[in-house]
Amino acid sequence: MTVWRLAERLRIAVIGLPLALWGCEKEPRHAEPRAIVVVDAARPAPEVDAAEPDAALDAGGPKLPASRVKPPALRRCGAGSWCAPPGQAAESASSRAKDFDGCATALGMRRQGEFFALTVDRSRTRQKRAAGQDLCCYDWSSPCPVIKGRALLDRGAAVMARLRGRRPGDARARTWAERGLGEHASVAAFARATLELLAVGAPPALVQATMRAAGDEIAHARGCFAMAERYAGAPVEPAALRALPARADGLAGVARDTFLEGCVHETLAVPMAMGWQQDAPAAERPLLRRIVREETQHAELAWQTVVWAVAAGGSDARDALADAAREGRRQYGKSAGWSALIEPTLALI
């Protein structure tokens, strides 16, 4: 599924809503998505250890002087190591760098608009020196994007539980733990949304689909925490989630809150999950495929809910949606997902 295909699904969800809600179908339609293929995502180049000049040169590209090695294969959501002569490493030394045996202890590099921090690996540097190689070795890592889905908001601020106990030391375990906390909060967001739909007399189809989405998020959260435990080698679970007061803003509130919490967050989460799925290790892909499939359905549901709330709530609900759209543009208007997905779908309402 491409971003264009996702936009088309959202368009169909919006314009096909009346058939689902006014009795022609039993529930909002959720077509089974096709296999996910991100057509414009560039695969990272295979990483080589630049400490070995021959291996680096064999990877392709121009021949380098003997005193230099290839730059590190930096990429978002990754980690690695890099060794280079002291002079070459010093070219990227950060302002806070100190000296360790002729090596700058901290480097900073930019690749494709992203900033990467490299920290000296003292043990490996000593090993290279002992082997007669005048090299400085560094470790680098880049955090992975966190897929949060539907947000649990309190006066505009996202609410999530903390982890019980200490945060995992492994970087990938931390990423999955943070994802789990986001999915955990989404359970509460859908539970609250279900009560708010009941309070305004929403059609049973919307209530049922919202309750089903909460069940999806429970499965996502359990899967994310299980994946975090796999990397951490120890239990990873959430602590208590802060209880939020009930909201009673009628149909206008449903339109506003569903747009910000569901239409924006769920819609923008899908392309992120698509890209992450493509580059993830094989063991992570089944869970990510499920998250992509069901977050797409949740995004469709959010848009369907907004359309119903605006139709049933009249000018007050439409004004509330317009206010929410302005707030969304302020926060996310410069993102590609907003212009490609949210703005075109919003124009149909």
Steps between C-alpha positions, in 0.01 A plus 500: 500500500634840405419835660275567198311178571458600865363838394251326271385274782439800723306672222279194456450475876375860510273506194365149565408571862126563467438151358664343804328716762146530376422132473631380163786316672535361849828673577757737347683325223861400549634354178789264553814688391738358247857417584695806613767622263655841558604598150706805588694372801870468433662190636807576714828400344669197656724613780869420489762539764703795382778397733607256232588717196487211253151400607383860475638543151351170386157641581523722194550872444811707427841388617611684811846613608673258732470753783118507474215249523140513384258699717277295730183353348272711719128442475193576700390227738831320503827454684856415411868572546760688299878527518705770325840668523514766776523788253193391304300446819605843632332667199161413657591559865222660704557806714475291818756242384797418721816314418553128542839376381495744207131436416213745537257337743182632332414556134197649329398424139203580279356262240188583299397771745540275807756564774701208636718498813800267510674409826852366525527125564800492731535122510496455125734795448751336735466172309575672169799678647630173645473349150712784360213695340488874572119521511232655718186288538148625569151369570188664364128441530182668381164458677220329316168676440228406746160401363246633747171489312197655667608747765355533849491878539437710809462869412718444194779306674552130434463275804686169531594268783856450610679169491494293813856480632808610308511579130665228289866556423475361146413769244259284302331383819446865596347573160251215532425594861417857392279364225327281755430800721348682202276205415410463868383863508298438182297238686390769744439747217260262326330410829437868568384554143249214537341667804488836324331346195240337722439834671407669169291214364740384231388220265570149634736435209737775613484391864569137408790589271652724769481221759657260252784749440573504876544123481741545209708740708516252788648245259744761364614596851551139605697431182721806545581420863572137407741621231665733751543208741658296223776759456529593869507145633279610789131587557384833354158628599315828563428652836163654586349748253373827642120523497355791303175684573205439269438746218145616430524734203230336286532445127731799460741342745481163324584667167790698645651229719462219248671709233801584716534166677391269220508657156835671553688251718366178347539623142857623549593179683423280198777622260745490791408139571522415130855627477602333823356169385709504184831538684422292810659164576296201387390414855332841538314513168190290586415732790571810293281368217214461744557850639499650149182316405306588812627857538379559145157377605511722809583803286201422278281466809616836636411678177162323488431613858584861417276499194209366705558749784506796259186380320315446828639799686450771239684831505638462855670171411628640171646803676666273757651295217631816335665605827655154535626514142673830569665351807607196300650715226696695757660182632523277194427719197857486372513120497462303177228289660283800569507630143470156338241341729327723751437820305344323196276287723399800710392682184236230436311570823 
